Amino acid sequence: MKQKEMTDKETKELIESARMVQKNSYAPYSNFHVGAAVRTEGGEVFVGTNVENASYGLTICAERSAIFNAVSHGHSRIKAIAVTTSNEKATPPCGACRQVIKEFSMPNTLVIVAGQQGDIQVKTIEELLPFSFVL
């Protein structure tokens, strides 16, 4: 079943939620601050930010943080995710985050990326990860 597109208002609200949580990013090593906000199938919004660690492998990306927050609250179907970064241009999720987004996605889940200078790109997860791993 194909989902309905999000309204401009819903998209702006999701980006704003990501920008707000981005301020809480803990990125002393990369200085690359990221915020993410997911909208679930039921319309709830959950946020997350990147948290780095001196042992780099223990770092978590904002996208996964937001998704795991939603799942922790009992919501495992994601309608959309917005990602904001400290870059001027929109920066898409890394490969690991794309796979996690796919795991909890609905058909045509939207991935919205927004840069600091107003650059906004919207793709479906299928466009960003056309050959995802599926069991």
DSSP file (Angstrom, degrees, kcal/mol; ACC not computed):
  #  RESIDUE AA STRUCTURE BP1 BP2  ACC     N-H-->O    O-->H-N    N-H-->O    O-->H-N    TCO  KAPPA ALPHA  PHI   PSI    X-CA   Y-CA   Z-CA
    1    1 A M              0   0    0      0, 0.0     2,-0.3     0, 0.0     0, 0.0   0.000 360.0 360.0 360.0 128.8    0.0    0.0    0.0
    2    2 A K        -     0   0    0    104,-0.1     2,-0.1     1,-0.1   106,-0.1  -0.632 360.0-131.9 -83.5 135.3    1.4    3.4   -1.0
    3    3 A Q        -     0   0    0    104,-0.8     2,-0.2    -2,-0.3    -1,-0.1  -0.458  22.5-104.3 -85.0 160.0    1.4    6.1    1.6
    4    4 A K        -     0   0    0     -2,-0.1    -1,-0.1     1,-0.1     0, 0.0  -0.511  40.4-102.3 -78.9 150.7    0.2    9.6    1.1
    5    5 A E        -     0   0    0     -2,-0.2     2,-0.2     1,-0.1    -1,-0.1  -0.267  38.8-107.8 -64.2 157.5    2.7   12.4    0.7
    6    6 A M        -     0   0    0      1,-0.1    -1,-0.1    73,-0.1     2,-0.1  -0.615  33.4-111.7 -85.1 151.2    3.3   14.7    3.6
    7    7 A T     >  -     0   0    0     -2,-0.2     4,-2.3     1,-0.1     5,-0.2  -0.345  26.6-110.4 -74.2 162.6    2.0   18.2    3.6
    8    8 A D  H  > S+     0   0    0      1,-0.2     4,-2.6     2,-0.2     5,-0.2   0.886 121.2  53.6 -59.3 -38.8    4.4   21.2    3.4
    9    9 A K  H  > S+     0   0    0      2,-0.2     4,-2.4     1,-0.2    -1,-0.2   0.919 108.7  47.7 -63.4 -44.7    3.5   22.0    7.0
   10   10 A E  H  > S+     0   0    0      2,-0.2     4,-2.1     1,-0.2    -2,-0.2   0.898 112.4  50.2 -63.2 -40.6    4.3   18.5    8.2
   11   11 A T  H  X S+     0   0    0     -4,-2.3     4,-2.3     2,-0.2    -2,-0.2   0.934 111.7  47.0 -63.2 -47.1    7.6   18.6    6.3
   12   12 A K  H  X S+     0   0    0     -4,-2.6     4,-2.5     1,-0.2    -2,-0.2   0.895 111.7  51.3 -62.6 -41.2    8.6   22.0    7.8
   13   13 A E  H  X S+     0   0    0     -4,-2.4     4,-2.1     2,-0.2    -1,-0.2   0.891 110.2  49.2 -63.4 -39.7    7.6   20.8   11.3
   14   14 A L  H  X S+     0   0    0     -4,-2.1     4,-2.0     2,-0.2    -2,-0.2   0.910 111.7  48.4 -67.4 -42.2    9.7   17.7   11.0
   15   15 A I  H  X S+     0   0    0     -4,-2.3     4,-2.5     1,-0.2    -2,-0.2   0.918 111.2  50.9 -62.5 -43.5   12.7   19.7    9.8
   16   16 A E  H  X S+     0   0    0     -4,-2.5     4,-2.3     1,-0.2    -2,-0.2   0.887 107.9  52.3 -63.0 -39.3   12.3   22.1   12.7
   17   17 A S  H  X S+     0   0    0     -4,-2.1     4,-2.0     1,-0.2    -1,-0.2   0.903 111.0  48.1 -62.4 -40.8   12.2   19.2   15.2
   18   18 A A  H  X S+     0   0    0     -4,-2.0     4,-1.7     1,-0.2    -2,-0.2   0.905 111.1  50.1 -66.1 -41.3   15.4   17.9   13.7
   19   19 A R  H  X S+     0   0    0     -4,-2.5     4,-0.7     1,-0.2    -2,-0.2   0.891 109.3  52.3 -64.3 -39.2   17.1   21.4   13.9
   20   20 A M  H >< S+     0   0    0     -4,-2.3     3,-0.8     1,-0.2    -2,-0.2   0.935 113.0  42.3 -63.8 -46.4   16.0   21.8   17.6
   21   21 A V  H >< S+     0   0    0     -4,-2.0     3,-2.1     1,-0.2    -1,-0.2   0.763  99.4  73.6 -74.3 -23.4   17.5   18.5   18.7
   22   22 A Q  H >< S+     0   0    0     -4,-1.7     3,-1.8     1,-0.3    -1,-0.2   0.817  85.0  67.9 -57.0 -29.8   20.6   19.0   16.6
   23   23 A K  T << S+     0   0    0     -3,-0.8    -1,-0.3    -4,-0.7    -2,-0.2   0.717  95.8  55.3 -62.8 -20.9   21.6   21.6   19.2
   24   24 A N  T <  S+     0   0    0     -3,-2.1    -1,-0.3    -4,-0.2    -2,-0.2   0.397  79.3 133.0 -93.0   2.1   22.0   18.7   21.7
   25   25 A S    <   -     0   0    0     -3,-1.8     2,-0.7    -4,-0.2    26,-0.2  -0.207  49.3-148.1 -54.5 139.8   24.5   16.9   19.4
   26   26 A Y  B     +a   51   0A   0     24,-2.3    26,-2.9     6,-0.1     3,-0.1  -0.881  41.0 143.2-112.0  97.1   27.6   15.6   21.2
   27   27 A A     >  +     0   0    0     -2,-0.7     4,-1.7    24,-0.2     5,-0.1  -0.429   0.9 145.9-135.0  58.6   30.3   15.9   18.5
   28   28 A P  T  4 S+     0   0    0      0, 0.0    -1,-0.1     0, 0.0    -2,-0.0   0.687  77.8  44.9 -72.1 -15.8   33.6   16.9   20.0
   29   29 A Y  T  4 S+     0   0    0     -3,-0.1    -2,-0.1     3,-0.1    25,-0.0   0.879 127.8  20.4 -94.9 -45.2   35.7   14.8   17.6
   30   30 A S  T  4 S-     0   0    0      2,-0.1     3,-0.1     0, 0.0    -3,-0.1   0.704  82.3-143.3 -96.3 -22.3   34.1   15.5   14.2
   31   31 A N     <  +     0   0    0     -4,-1.7     2,-0.7     1,-0.2    -4,-0.0   0.778  58.1 134.9  56.7  28.0   32.4   18.8   15.0
   32   32 A F        -     0   0    0     -5,-0.1     2,-0.4    -6,-0.0    -1,-0.2  -0.885  41.1-162.7-108.9  98.7   29.7   17.5   12.6
   33   33 A H        -     0   0    0     -2,-0.7    53,-0.9    -3,-0.1     2,-0.4  -0.709  10.7-179.4 -92.2 128.0   26.4   18.1   14.4
   34   34 A V  E     -C   85   0B   0     -2,-0.4    16,-1.4    51,-0.2     2,-0.3  -0.970  11.4-172.2-131.0 140.2   23.3   16.2   13.2
   35   35 A G  E     -CD  84  49B   0     49,-2.5    49,-2.7    -2,-0.4     2,-0.3  -0.964   6.9-172.4-126.6 148.9   19.7   16.1   14.3
   36   36 A A  E     -CD  83  48B   0     12,-2.5    12,-2.1    -2,-0.3     2,-0.4  -0.995   7.8-172.1-141.0 147.3   16.9   13.8   13.1
   37   37 A A  E     -CD  82  47B   0     45,-2.1    45,-2.9    -2,-0.3     2,-0.4  -0.993   9.0-159.1-138.8 131.1   13.2   13.6   13.5
   38   38 A V  E     -CD  81  46B   0      8,-3.0     8,-2.0    -2,-0.4     2,-0.5  -0.882   7.0-151.2-110.6 142.7   11.0   10.7   12.5
   39   39 A R  E     -CD  80  45B   0     41,-2.8    40,-2.6    -2,-0.4    41,-1.7  -0.962  22.6-144.1-108.4 124.8    7.3   10.8   11.9
   40   40 A T  E >   -C   78   0B   0      4,-2.8     3,-1.9    -2,-0.5    38,-0.3  -0.257  29.8 -96.3 -83.4 172.1    5.6    7.4   12.5
   41   41 A E  T 3  S+     0   0    0     36,-2.4    37,-0.1     1,-0.3    -1,-0.1   0.839 127.4  50.6 -54.3 -35.8    2.7    5.8   10.7
   42   42 A G  T 3  S-     0   0    0     35,-0.3    -1,-0.3     2,-0.1    36,-0.1   0.448 122.8-104.5 -85.9  -0.5    0.4    7.2   13.4
   43   43 A G  S <  S+     0   0    0     -3,-1.9    -2,-0.1     1,-0.3     2,-0.1   0.387  72.8 140.5  96.1  -3.1    1.8   10.8   13.1
   44   44 A E        -     0   0    0     -5,-0.1    -4,-2.8     1,-0.0     2,-0.4  -0.411  42.5-140.4 -72.1 151.1    3.9   10.8   16.3
   45   45 A V  E     -D   39   0B   0     -6,-0.2     2,-0.4    -2,-0.1    -6,-0.2  -0.954  19.0-178.6-117.2 132.2    7.3   12.5   16.1
   46   46 A F  E     -D   38   0B   0     -8,-2.0    -8,-3.0    -2,-0.4     2,-0.3  -0.978  11.0-155.1-127.8 142.3   10.5   11.2   17.8
   47   47 A V  E     +D   37   0B   0     -2,-0.4     2,-0.3   -10,-0.2   -10,-0.2  -0.738  14.2 172.2-118.2 163.3   13.9   12.9   17.7
   48   48 A G  E     -D   36   0B   0    -12,-2.1   -12,-2.5    -2,-0.3     2,-0.3  -0.973  11.3-156.9-161.6 158.3   17.5   11.9   18.0
   49   49 A T  E     -D   35   0B   0     -2,-0.3     2,-0.2   -14,-0.2   -14,-0.2  -0.913  34.1 -88.8-135.8 163.2   20.9   13.4   17.7
   50   50 A N        -     0   0    0    -16,-1.4   -24,-2.3    -2,-0.3     2,-0.5  -0.517  35.0-167.0 -75.6 141.3   24.4   12.1   17.0
   51   51 A V  B     -aB  26  60A   0      9,-2.1     9,-2.1    -2,-0.2   -24,-0.2  -0.954   8.5-158.5-131.0 110.9   26.5   11.1   20.1
   52   52 A E        -     0   0    0    -26,-2.9     2,-0.3    -2,-0.5     4,-0.1  -0.387   3.5-160.5 -87.0 166.3   30.2   10.5   19.5
   53   53 A N        -     0   0    0      3,-0.1     6,-0.2    -2,-0.1     5,-0.1  -0.988  32.3-118.6-144.4 148.3   32.6    8.6   21.7
   54   54 A A  S    S+     0   0    0     -2,-0.3     2,-1.2     1,-0.2     3,-0.1   0.830 114.8  64.0 -57.6 -31.4   36.3    8.5   22.0
   55   55 A S  S >  S-     0   0    0      1,-0.2     3,-3.1    -3,-0.0     4,-0.2  -0.795  89.3-154.7 -90.3  92.9   36.0    4.9   20.9
   56   56 A Y  G >  S+     0   0    0     -2,-1.2     3,-1.8     1,-0.3    -1,-0.2   0.711  84.5  64.7 -48.4 -34.6   34.7    5.8   17.5
   57   57 A G  G 3  S+     0   0    0      1,-0.3    -1,-0.3    -3,-0.1    -3,-0.1   0.667  95.3  60.9 -65.1 -15.6   32.8    2.6   16.9
   58   58 A L  G <  S+     0   0    0     -3,-3.1    -1,-0.3    -5,-0.1    -2,-0.2   0.431  80.0 113.4 -91.2  -0.1   30.6    3.4   19.8
   59   59 A T    <   -     0   0    0     -3,-1.8     2,-0.4    -4,-0.2    -7,-0.2  -0.394  54.7-151.2 -67.9 146.5   29.3    6.5   18.2
   60   60 A I  B     -B   51   0A   0     -9,-2.1    -9,-2.1    -2,-0.1     2,-0.1  -0.982  10.9-128.5-123.1 137.7   25.6    6.6   17.1
   61   61 A C     >  -     0   0    0     -2,-0.4     4,-2.2   -11,-0.2     5,-0.1  -0.418  22.3-117.5 -77.4 155.7   24.2    8.6   14.3
   62   62 A A  H  > S+     0   0    0      1,-0.2     4,-2.6     2,-0.2     5,-0.2   0.868 112.1  57.2 -61.4 -38.8   21.2   10.9   14.8
   63   63 A E  H  > S+     0   0    0      1,-0.2     4,-2.2     2,-0.2    -1,-0.2   0.934 110.9  41.6 -61.8 -46.7   19.1    8.9   12.3
   64   64 A R  H  > S+     0   0    0      1,-0.2     4,-3.0     2,-0.2     5,-0.3   0.881 112.2  56.1 -68.4 -37.4   19.5    5.7   14.2
   65   65 A S  H  X S+     0   0    0     -4,-2.2     4,-1.8     2,-0.2    -2,-0.2   0.925 110.5  44.5 -58.8 -45.7   19.1    7.5   17.5
   66   66 A A  H  X S+     0   0    0     -4,-2.6     4,-2.2     2,-0.2    -2,-0.2   0.911 114.9  47.9 -66.4 -43.2   15.7    8.9   16.4
   67   67 A I  H  X S+     0   0    0     -4,-2.2     4,-2.7    -5,-0.2     5,-0.2   0.930 112.0  48.7 -64.7 -45.1   14.5    5.6   15.0
   68   68 A F  H  X S+     0   0    0     -4,-3.0     4,-2.3     1,-0.2    -1,-0.2   0.839 108.8  55.2 -65.5 -31.6   15.5    3.7   18.1
   69   69 A N  H  X S+     0   0    0     -4,-1.8     4,-0.9    -5,-0.3    -1,-0.2   0.934 109.9  45.9 -62.3 -46.9   13.7    6.3   20.2
   70   70 A A  H ><>S+     0   0    0     -4,-2.2     5,-2.4     1,-0.2     3,-0.8   0.933 113.7  48.3 -61.5 -46.7   10.5    5.7   18.2
   71   71 A V  H ><5S+     0   0    0     -4,-2.7     3,-2.0     1,-0.3    -1,-0.2   0.886 106.1  58.0 -62.6 -38.7   10.9    1.9   18.5
   72   72 A S  H 3<5S+     0   0    0     -4,-2.3    -1,-0.3     1,-0.3    -2,-0.2   0.761 106.4  50.1 -62.0 -24.1   11.6    2.2   22.2
   73   73 A H  T <<5S-     0   0    0     -4,-0.9    -1,-0.3    -3,-0.8    -2,-0.2   0.223 129.2 -96.6 -98.9  12.7    8.2    3.9   22.5
   74   74 A G  T < 5S+     0   0    0     -3,-2.0     2,-0.6     1,-0.2    -3,-0.2   0.650  86.8 121.4  88.1  16.0    6.4    1.1   20.5
   75   75 A H      < +     0   0    0     -5,-2.4    -1,-0.2    -6,-0.1    -2,-0.2  -0.936  20.7 158.5-117.9 112.1    6.4    2.7   17.1
   76   76 A S        +     0   0    0     -2,-0.6     2,-0.5    -5,-0.1    -1,-0.1   0.281  51.1  82.0-118.6  10.5    8.2    0.7   14.4
   77   77 A R        -     0   0    0     -7,-0.1   -36,-2.4    29,-0.0     2,-0.5  -0.961  62.5-160.1-120.1 116.9    6.7    2.0   11.1
   78   78 A I  E     -Ce  40 105B   0     26,-3.0    28,-1.1    -2,-0.5   -38,-0.3  -0.838  18.0-177.3-104.6 124.5    8.2    5.3    9.9
   79   79 A K  E    S-     0   0B   0    -40,-2.6    31,-2.0    -2,-0.5     2,-0.3   0.838  73.1 -11.3 -82.0 -38.3    6.4    7.5    7.4
   80   80 A A  E     -Ce  39 110B   0    -41,-1.7   -41,-2.8    29,-0.2     2,-0.4  -0.991  52.5-153.5-159.5 157.0    9.3   10.0    7.1
   81   81 A I  E     -Ce  38 111B   0     29,-2.1    31,-3.3    -2,-0.3     2,-0.4  -0.996   9.4-157.4-136.5 134.0   12.6   11.1    8.6
   82   82 A A  E     -Ce  37 112B   0    -45,-2.9   -45,-2.1    -2,-0.4     2,-0.4  -0.918   9.4-167.1-109.3 138.1   14.1   14.6    8.5
   83   83 A V  E     -Ce  36 113B   0     29,-2.9    31,-2.7    -2,-0.4     2,-0.4  -0.991   5.5-177.3-128.4 127.1   17.9   15.0    8.9
   84   84 A T  E     -Ce  35 114B   0    -49,-2.7   -49,-2.5    -2,-0.4     2,-0.3  -0.937   6.6-177.6-121.4 148.2   19.7   18.3    9.5
   85   85 A T  E     -C   34   0B   0     29,-1.0   -51,-0.2    -2,-0.4   -53,-0.0  -0.820  42.6-106.4-135.1 174.4   23.4   18.9    9.8
   86   86 A S  S    S+     0   0    0    -53,-0.9     2,-0.1    -2,-0.3   -52,-0.1   0.457  88.0 105.4 -81.3  -1.6   25.9   21.6   10.4
   87   87 A N  S    S-     0   0    0    -54,-0.2    29,-2.3     2,-0.2    -2,-0.3  -0.436  76.6-129.9 -75.3 152.7   26.8   21.6    6.7
   88   88 A E  S    S+     0   0    0     27,-0.2    29,-2.0    28,-0.2    31,-0.5   0.911  93.5  53.1 -66.8 -41.8   25.7   24.4    4.4
   89   89 A K  S    S-     0   0    0     26,-0.2    27,-0.2    27,-0.1    -2,-0.2  -0.609 104.6 -88.1 -95.2 155.3   24.3   21.8    1.9
   90   90 A A        -     0   0    0     -2,-0.2    25,-0.1    23,-0.2    -1,-0.1  -0.369  41.5-156.6 -59.8 134.3   21.9   19.0    2.6
   91   91 A T        -     0   0    0     23,-0.2    23,-0.2    -8,-0.2     3,-0.1  -0.967   8.6-138.9-120.8 117.7   23.8   15.8    3.6
   92   92 A P        -     0   0    0      0, 0.0     6,-0.0     0, 0.0    20,-0.0  -0.269  33.6 -85.2 -73.2 161.5   22.1   12.4    3.1
   93   93 A P        -     0   0    0      0, 0.0    20,-0.0     0, 0.0   -10,-0.0  -0.217  46.5-105.2 -62.1 153.6   22.3    9.6    5.7
   94   94 A C     >  -     0   0    0     -3,-0.1     4,-2.2     1,-0.1     5,-0.2  -0.195  38.3 -97.5 -69.9 171.1   25.2    7.2    5.8
   95   95 A G  H  > S+     0   0    0      1,-0.2     4,-2.0     2,-0.2     5,-0.2   0.881 122.8  53.0 -61.3 -41.3   24.8    3.7    4.4
   96   96 A A  H  > S+     0   0    0      1,-0.2     4,-1.9     2,-0.2    -1,-0.2   0.920 111.0  47.0 -62.4 -43.0   24.3    2.1    7.9
   97   97 A C  H  > S+     0   0    0      1,-0.2     4,-3.0     2,-0.2    -1,-0.2   0.877 107.9  56.2 -67.0 -36.6   21.5    4.6    8.6
   98   98 A R  H  X S+     0   0    0     -4,-2.2     4,-2.4     1,-0.2    -1,-0.2   0.913 107.7  49.1 -60.1 -41.5   19.9    4.0    5.2
   99   99 A Q  H  X S+     0   0    0     -4,-2.0     4,-1.9     2,-0.2    -1,-0.2   0.899 112.3  47.4 -65.6 -40.2   19.7    0.3    6.0
  100  100 A V  H  X S+     0   0    0     -4,-1.9     4,-1.3     2,-0.2    -2,-0.2   0.907 110.6  51.8 -68.2 -41.2   18.1    1.0    9.5
  101  101 A I  H >< S+     0   0    0     -4,-3.0     3,-0.5     1,-0.2     4,-0.4   0.937 109.6  50.8 -57.9 -45.3   15.6    3.4    7.9
  102  102 A K  H >< S+     0   0    0     -4,-2.4     3,-1.2     1,-0.2    -1,-0.2   0.888 103.0  59.6 -59.6 -40.8   14.7    0.7    5.4
  103  103 A E  H 3< S+     0   0    0     -4,-1.9    -1,-0.2     1,-0.3    -2,-0.2   0.850 117.6  30.5 -56.8 -36.4   14.2   -1.8    8.2
  104  104 A F  T << S+     0   0    0     -4,-1.3   -26,-3.0    -3,-0.5    -1,-0.3   0.223  99.2 117.9-109.1  13.3   11.5    0.4    9.8
  105  105 A S  E <   -e   78   0B   0     -3,-1.2   -26,-0.1    -4,-0.4    -3,-0.1  -0.322  52.6-142.7 -82.3 162.0   10.1    2.0    6.6
  106  106 A M  E >   -     0   0B   0    -28,-1.1     3,-1.6     1,-0.1     2,-0.1  -0.629  55.2 -64.0-103.0 170.4    6.7    1.9    5.0
  107  107 A P  E 3  S+     0   0B   0      0, 0.0  -104,-0.8     0, 0.0    -1,-0.1  -0.431 126.5   5.8 -57.2 128.7    6.4    1.8    1.2
  108  108 A N  E 3  S-     0   0B   0      1,-0.2     2,-0.1    -2,-0.1  -106,-0.0   0.806  83.9-175.2  66.1  33.6    7.8    5.1    0.0
  109  109 A T  E <   -     0   0B   0     -3,-1.6    16,-2.1     1,-0.1     2,-0.3  -0.391  24.4-124.2 -56.7 134.4    9.1    6.4    3.3
  110  110 A L  E     -eF  80 124B   0    -31,-2.0   -29,-2.1    14,-0.2     2,-0.5  -0.651  18.4-160.4 -89.2 139.4   10.4    9.9    2.8
  111  111 A V  E     -eF  81 123B   0     12,-3.5    12,-2.1    -2,-0.3     2,-0.5  -0.973  12.7-170.0-117.2 113.2   14.0   10.9    3.7
  112  112 A I  E     -eF  82 122B   0    -31,-3.3   -29,-2.9    -2,-0.5     2,-0.4  -0.912   2.4-172.8-109.0 121.3   14.2   14.7    4.0
  113  113 A V  E     -eF  83 121B   0      8,-2.7     8,-2.6    -2,-0.5     2,-0.4  -0.955   2.0-171.5-118.2 135.0   17.6   16.3    4.3
  114  114 A A  E     -eF  84 120B   0    -31,-2.7   -29,-1.0    -2,-0.4     6,-0.2  -0.985   7.8-154.2-131.5 129.5   18.1   20.0    5.0
  115  115 A G    >   -     0   0    0      4,-3.0     3,-1.1    -2,-0.4   -27,-0.2  -0.391  35.1-104.0 -89.8 173.9   21.3   22.0    4.9
  116  116 A Q  T 3  S+     0   0    0    -29,-2.3   -28,-0.2     1,-0.2   -27,-0.1   0.720 116.6  57.4 -71.8 -21.7   21.9   25.2    6.9
  117  117 A Q  T 3  S-     0   0    0    -29,-2.0    -1,-0.2   -30,-0.2     3,-0.1   0.152 126.5 -90.6 -98.8  19.5   21.4   27.5    3.9
  118  118 A G  S <  S+     0   0    0     -3,-1.1     2,-0.6     1,-0.3    -2,-0.1   0.475  76.0 148.6  89.6   1.6   17.9   26.3    3.0
  119  119 A D        +     0   0    0    -31,-0.5    -4,-3.0     2,-0.0     2,-0.4  -0.614  22.6 179.2 -71.5 115.3   19.0   23.4    0.7
  120  120 A I  E     -F  114   0B   0     -2,-0.6     2,-0.4    -6,-0.2    -6,-0.2  -0.980  10.5-176.7-124.9 130.7   16.3   20.7    1.1
  121  121 A Q  E     -F  113   0B   0     -8,-2.6    -8,-2.7    -2,-0.4     2,-0.5  -0.979   6.4-163.6-125.3 140.0   16.1   17.4   -0.8
  122  122 A V  E     +F  112   0B   0     -2,-0.4     2,-0.3   -10,-0.2   -10,-0.2  -0.986  19.3 156.7-126.8 124.1   13.4   14.8   -0.5
  123  123 A K  E     -F  111   0B   0    -12,-2.1   -12,-3.5    -2,-0.5     2,-0.2  -0.900  40.0-111.5-134.2 162.4   13.8   11.2   -1.7
  124  124 A T  E  >  -F  110   0B   0     -2,-0.3     4,-1.6   -14,-0.2     3,-0.4  -0.633  31.6-115.6 -87.8 159.3   12.2    7.9   -0.8
  125  125 A I  H  > S+     0   0    0    -16,-2.1     4,-2.3     1,-0.2    -1,-0.1   0.844 117.9  59.8 -63.0 -31.2   14.3    5.3    1.0
  126  126 A E  H  4 S+     0   0    0    -17,-0.3    -1,-0.2     1,-0.2     6,-0.1   0.861 104.3  49.7 -64.2 -34.6   14.0    3.2   -2.1
  127  127 A E  H  4 S+     0   0    0     -3,-0.4    -1,-0.2     1,-0.2    -2,-0.2   0.869 115.6  42.7 -69.7 -36.4   15.7    5.9   -4.1
  128  128 A L  H  < S+     0   0    0     -4,-1.6    -2,-0.2     1,-0.2    -1,-0.2   0.760 130.6  24.1 -81.3 -25.6   18.5    6.2   -1.5
  129  129 A L    ><  +     0   0    0     -4,-2.3     3,-0.8    -5,-0.2    -1,-0.2  -0.594  66.9 165.8-140.8  75.0   18.9    2.4   -1.0
  130  130 A P  T 3  S+     0   0    0      0, 0.0     2,-0.2     0, 0.0    -1,-0.1   0.747  78.6  40.1 -68.6 -23.3   17.7    0.6   -4.1
  131  131 A F  T 3  S+     0   0    0      2,-0.0     3,-0.1     0, 0.0    -5,-0.0  -0.477  82.3 173.1-122.8  61.5   19.3   -2.8   -3.2
  132  132 A S    <   -     0   0    0     -3,-0.8     2,-0.4    -2,-0.2   -33,-0.0  -0.257  39.0-103.1 -69.2 156.3   18.7   -3.0    0.6
  133  133 A F        +     0   0    0      2,-0.0     2,-0.4     0, 0.0    -1,-0.1  -0.680  45.5 176.8 -79.4 128.2   19.5   -6.1    2.6
  134  134 A V              0   0    0     -2,-0.4   -31,-0.0     1,-0.1     0, 0.0  -1.000 360.0 360.0-136.1 134.2   16.4   -8.1    3.4
  135  135 A L              0   0    0     -2,-0.4    -1,-0.1     0, 0.0    -2,-0.0   0.433 360.0 360.0 -87.4 360.0   16.0  -11.4    5.2
